[in-house]
Amino acid sequence: MDFKKDNKSFKVKQNEVFQEALKNEDYIALVKKLKIKKEDALNNTVKLLECVEELNNCKECSNLFNCQNKVNGHIYFPQELESKLIFSYVPCKYYKEAKKIMNERKTSSNILSNARMKDIKITKNRASVIKWIKNFFDNYSPYKSNKGLYLHGNFGTGKTYLIAALFNEIKNKYQVNTEIVYVPELLRKLKENLNLVGDRLDYLENVPLLLLDDLGAEKVTEWGRDEIIGTILQTRMNNNMPTFFTSNLKIEELEKILSITKESEDTLKAKRIIERIKYLTDDIELLGNNYREDAKNI
């Protein structure tokens, strides 16, 4: 084998790729921004072009659902180490945000599992919600229809905690199953593994008490809205199953959010979701301080 000849051929090909890359404005901009030496750019042209492609994907991306990169939530990116370019997958801001939320929710889940009605902090702005919750508890029966609650208001007012406390009291008294589902996480997990959809939907359609938490915070897609949320609500409406929602959005605002997806704008399908929510729930607004800054006050 003629190694010199092969090496010369490789260098020629490498230079051809480099010269072609110099016609790419994004490639040139990246090399200048990172202050990459010409020799390093020449030796790593293919990797840098892959980096450019992933950065361009990120320009059109607004969340992890739409990530087009090879590793979800990461960017193939160079870093200089001991005068050499080292390429690795670096987490993007949406991945970091999602991980932070997941960690917060793990902590929050422990708080929610121990929530009790006797521990609810009574304030003026919570009066109507607490009255509703107490009335629901006093009149609840596993054998009759019970209308749920659409509880909306600003971030961190304890909406989820209030409903979790109600669920825990009913679960302890009547030994019924309850479920609190963080909607963005539900849709993400089902999208990642479509094999879970059938069993998960069946459970959520039939669990005696269901809370769809933070509705409207998810990236709206036709699939998530119509095939997942719509299907769950339709079945629960048909069977008069108590269904609860928390959201930062008023129901009119939620309708607007649900009407627009990346694929299209469909006010009719959004309205169908809203009509199901209205049928299943009473609508109460909860405004106030952000109690998440002090978990003891939740």
C-alpha positions as CSV (number, residue, x, y, z in Angstrom):
1,M,0.0,0.0,0.0
2,D,1.3,3.4,-1.0
3,F,0.7,5.5,2.1
4,K,2.3,8.6,0.6
5,K,-0.1,8.4,-2.4
6,D,-3.1,7.8,-0.2
7,N,-2.2,10.7,2.1
8,K,-1.7,13.0,-0.8
9,S,-5.1,12.0,-2.2
10,F,-6.7,12.6,1.3
11,K,-5.2,16.1,1.4
12,V,-6.5,16.9,-2.0
13,K,-10.0,15.8,-1.1
14,Q,-9.8,17.6,2.3
15,N,-8.8,20.8,0.5
16,E,-11.7,20.4,-2.0
17,V,-14.2,20.1,0.9
18,F,-12.6,23.1,2.6
19,Q,-12.8,25.3,-0.5
20,E,-16.4,24.3,-1.0
21,A,-17.2,25.1,2.6
22,L,-15.7,28.6,2.2
23,K,-18.7,29.3,-0.1
24,N,-21.0,28.7,2.9
25,E,-21.5,32.0,4.8
26,D,-22.6,30.3,8.0
27,Y,-19.4,28.2,8.0
28,I,-17.3,31.3,7.6
29,A,-19.2,33.2,10.3
30,L,-18.7,30.3,12.7
31,V,-15.0,30.0,12.1
32,K,-14.6,33.8,12.6
33,K,-16.8,33.8,15.7
34,L,-14.8,31.0,17.3
35,K,-11.5,32.4,16.1
36,I,-10.6,29.1,14.6
37,K,-7.2,29.0,12.8
38,K,-7.2,28.2,9.1
39,E,-5.3,24.9,9.6
40,D,-7.8,23.8,12.3
41,A,-10.7,24.8,10.1
42,L,-9.2,22.8,7.2
43,N,-8.7,19.7,9.3
44,N,-12.2,19.8,10.8
45,T,-14.3,21.1,7.9
46,V,-16.7,18.2,7.9
47,K,-17.3,18.4,11.7
48,L,-17.7,22.2,11.5
49,L,-20.2,21.8,8.7
50,E,-22.2,19.4,10.8
51,C,-22.1,22.0,13.6
52,V,-23.4,24.7,11.2
53,E,-26.2,22.4,10.2
54,E,-27.2,21.8,13.8
55,L,-27.0,25.5,14.7
56,N,-29.3,26.3,11.7
57,N,-31.8,23.7,13.1
58,C,-31.7,25.5,16.4
59,K,-32.7,28.8,14.7
60,E,-36.1,27.4,13.8
61,C,-36.6,25.5,17.1
62,S,-38.6,26.7,20.0
63,N,-38.7,23.6,22.3
64,L,-37.5,20.0,22.6
65,F,-40.5,18.6,20.7
66,N,-39.2,20.1,17.4
67,C,-35.5,19.3,17.9
68,Q,-34.0,18.1,14.6
69,N,-30.5,17.5,15.8
70,K,-29.0,14.0,16.1
71,V,-29.1,14.1,19.9
72,N,-32.3,15.6,21.2
73,G,-31.7,18.9,23.0
74,H,-28.0,19.0,22.2
75,I,-25.8,20.8,19.7
76,Y,-22.7,19.3,18.1
77,F,-20.2,22.0,19.0
78,P,-16.4,22.5,19.1
79,Q,-14.3,23.5,22.1
80,E,-10.6,24.3,22.2
81,L,-8.7,22.0,24.6
82,E,-4.9,22.1,24.7
83,S,-4.8,24.0,21.4
84,K,-7.0,21.3,19.7
85,L,-10.6,21.4,18.7
86,I,-12.7,18.9,20.5
87,F,-16.2,18.3,19.3
88,S,-19.0,17.1,21.7
89,Y,-22.7,17.3,22.2
90,V,-23.5,20.4,24.3
91,P,-27.0,20.7,25.9
92,C,-29.1,23.6,24.5
93,K,-31.1,26.1,26.6
94,Y,-34.3,24.1,26.1
95,Y,-32.7,20.9,27.4
96,K,-31.3,22.8,30.4
97,E,-34.7,24.4,31.1
98,A,-36.5,21.0,30.8
99,K,-34.0,19.3,33.1
100,K,-34.4,22.1,35.7
101,I,-38.2,21.7,35.5
102,M,-37.9,18.0,35.9
103,N,-35.8,18.4,39.0
104,E,-38.2,20.9,40.4
105,R,-41.1,18.5,39.7
106,K,-39.3,15.7,41.5
107,T,-39.1,17.8,44.6
108,S,-42.6,19.0,44.0
109,S,-44.0,15.5,43.7
110,N,-42.8,14.7,47.3
111,I,-44.6,17.8,48.5
112,L,-47.8,17.0,46.6
113,S,-47.9,13.4,47.9
114,N,-48.0,14.7,51.4
115,A,-50.4,17.5,50.8
116,R,-53.4,17.7,53.2
117,M,-56.4,20.0,53.3
118,K,-55.6,20.8,57.0
119,D,-52.3,22.2,55.9
120,I,-53.7,24.6,53.2
121,K,-52.8,28.2,54.0
122,I,-56.0,30.2,54.1
123,T,-55.8,33.6,52.4
124,K,-58.4,35.9,51.1
125,N,-57.6,35.2,47.4
126,R,-58.0,31.5,48.0
127,A,-61.3,31.7,49.8
128,S,-63.5,30.7,46.8
129,V,-61.2,27.9,45.8
130,I,-61.0,26.4,49.3
131,K,-64.8,26.7,49.7
132,W,-65.2,24.8,46.4
133,I,-62.7,22.1,47.4
134,K,-64.4,21.6,50.8
135,N,-67.8,21.3,49.1
136,F,-66.4,18.8,46.6
137,F,-64.9,16.7,49.4
138,D,-68.1,16.8,51.5
139,N,-70.3,15.7,48.6
140,Y,-67.9,13.3,46.8
141,S,-69.0,9.8,46.1
142,P,-67.3,7.2,43.9
143,Y,-70.8,6.2,42.7
144,K,-72.1,9.5,41.4
145,S,-71.0,12.2,38.9
146,N,-68.9,15.0,40.3
147,K,-67.9,18.0,38.3
148,G,-64.2,18.9,38.4
149,L,-62.4,22.2,38.4
150,Y,-60.6,24.4,35.9
151,L,-58.3,26.3,38.2
152,H,-56.3,29.1,36.5
153,G,-54.1,32.0,37.6
154,N,-50.6,33.3,37.8
155,F,-47.6,31.1,38.3
156,G,-46.8,29.7,41.8
157,T,-50.0,30.4,43.6
158,G,-50.4,26.8,44.8
159,K,-53.0,25.6,42.3
160,T,-51.6,22.1,42.0
161,Y,-51.0,21.8,45.7
162,L,-54.7,22.6,46.5
163,I,-56.0,19.9,44.2
164,A,-53.4,17.4,45.3
165,A,-54.5,18.0,48.9
166,L,-58.1,17.3,47.9
167,F,-57.1,14.1,46.0
168,N,-55.1,12.8,48.9
169,E,-58.0,13.2,51.3
170,I,-60.4,11.5,49.0
171,K,-57.9,8.7,48.3
172,N,-57.4,8.1,52.0
173,K,-61.2,8.1,52.7
174,Y,-62.5,6.1,49.7
175,Q,-59.5,4.1,48.6
176,V,-59.8,5.4,45.0
177,N,-57.0,5.9,42.5
178,T,-56.0,9.5,41.7
179,E,-53.5,10.8,39.1
180,I,-51.8,14.1,38.6
181,V,-50.3,14.4,35.1
182,Y,-47.9,17.2,34.1
183,V,-49.2,17.7,30.5
184,P,-46.0,18.8,28.8
185,E,-44.1,15.8,30.2
186,L,-47.0,13.4,29.3
187,L,-46.9,14.5,25.6
188,R,-43.1,14.3,25.5
189,K,-42.9,10.8,26.9
190,L,-45.7,9.5,24.6
191,K,-44.0,11.1,21.6
192,E,-40.7,9.5,22.5
193,N,-42.4,6.1,22.8
194,L,-45.6,5.6,20.9
195,N,-45.9,2.1,22.2
196,L,-47.0,3.6,25.5
197,V,-49.9,5.5,24.0
198,G,-52.6,2.8,24.2
199,D,-52.1,1.7,27.8
200,R,-51.5,5.3,29.1
201,L,-54.6,6.7,27.4
202,D,-56.7,3.8,28.7
203,Y,-55.5,4.5,32.3
204,L,-56.0,8.3,32.1
205,E,-59.4,7.9,30.5
206,N,-60.6,5.7,33.4
207,V,-58.8,6.8,36.6
208,P,-61.4,8.0,39.1
209,L,-59.8,11.4,39.7
210,L,-57.5,13.0,37.2
211,L,-55.6,16.3,37.2
212,L,-54.2,17.6,33.9
213,D,-51.6,19.9,35.4
214,D,-50.3,23.1,33.6
215,L,-52.5,22.7,30.5
216,G,-51.4,25.2,27.9
217,A,-47.7,25.1,28.8
218,E,-47.0,22.4,26.2
219,K,-46.1,23.0,22.6
220,V,-49.4,22.6,20.7
221,T,-49.5,20.0,18.0
222,E,-52.4,18.5,16.2
223,W,-51.4,15.1,17.5
224,G,-51.2,16.2,21.1
225,R,-54.3,18.3,21.1
226,D,-56.6,16.0,19.1
227,E,-55.3,12.4,19.6
228,I,-54.1,12.7,23.2
229,I,-55.9,15.5,25.1
230,G,-59.0,15.4,23.0
231,T,-59.3,11.6,23.4
232,I,-58.9,11.6,27.1
233,L,-61.4,14.4,27.6
234,Q,-64.0,12.9,25.3
235,T,-64.0,9.6,27.1
236,R,-64.1,11.2,30.5
237,M,-67.0,13.4,29.4
238,N,-68.9,10.5,28.1
239,N,-68.5,8.7,31.4
240,N,-68.9,11.8,33.6
241,M,-65.5,11.2,35.3
242,P,-64.3,14.0,37.6
243,T,-61.5,15.8,35.8
244,F,-59.4,18.7,37.0
245,F,-57.1,21.2,35.3
246,T,-54.6,23.8,36.3
247,S,-53.4,26.4,33.9
248,N,-51.8,29.9,33.8
249,L,-54.3,30.8,31.1
250,K,-57.9,31.9,31.3
251,I,-60.1,29.5,29.3
252,E,-60.5,32.1,26.5
253,E,-56.7,32.4,26.3
254,L,-56.3,28.6,26.3
255,E,-58.7,28.4,23.3
256,K,-56.5,30.7,21.3
257,I,-53.3,28.8,22.2
258,L,-54.9,25.5,21.3
259,S,-56.1,26.7,17.9
260,I,-52.6,27.4,16.5
261,T,-50.2,24.5,15.7
262,K,-47.1,24.3,13.6
263,E,-49.2,22.4,11.0
264,S,-52.2,24.7,10.8
265,E,-54.7,26.9,12.5
266,D,-57.9,25.2,13.5
267,T,-60.3,27.1,15.7
268,L,-63.0,24.5,15.5
269,K,-60.9,21.7,17.0
270,A,-59.7,24.1,19.8
271,K,-63.3,25.0,20.5
272,R,-64.1,21.3,20.9
273,I,-61.4,20.9,23.5
274,I,-62.7,24.0,25.4
275,E,-66.3,22.8,25.3
276,R,-65.3,19.5,26.9
277,I,-63.4,21.3,29.6
278,K,-66.4,23.5,30.3
279,Y,-68.7,20.5,30.5
280,L,-66.3,18.7,32.9
281,T,-65.5,21.6,35.2
282,D,-66.3,24.8,37.1
283,D,-64.0,27.7,36.3
284,I,-62.2,29.5,39.1
285,E,-59.4,32.0,39.0
286,L,-56.7,32.1,41.6
287,L,-54.4,35.1,41.8
288,G,-51.8,35.9,44.4
289,N,-48.2,35.6,45.6
290,N,-45.7,33.1,44.2
291,Y,-45.6,30.6,47.0
292,R,-43.0,28.4,45.2
293,E,-40.4,30.7,46.6
294,D,-41.3,29.3,50.0
295,A,-42.5,25.7,49.8
296,K,-43.6,25.9,53.4
297,N,-46.3,28.4,52.5
298,I,-47.8,26.3,49.7
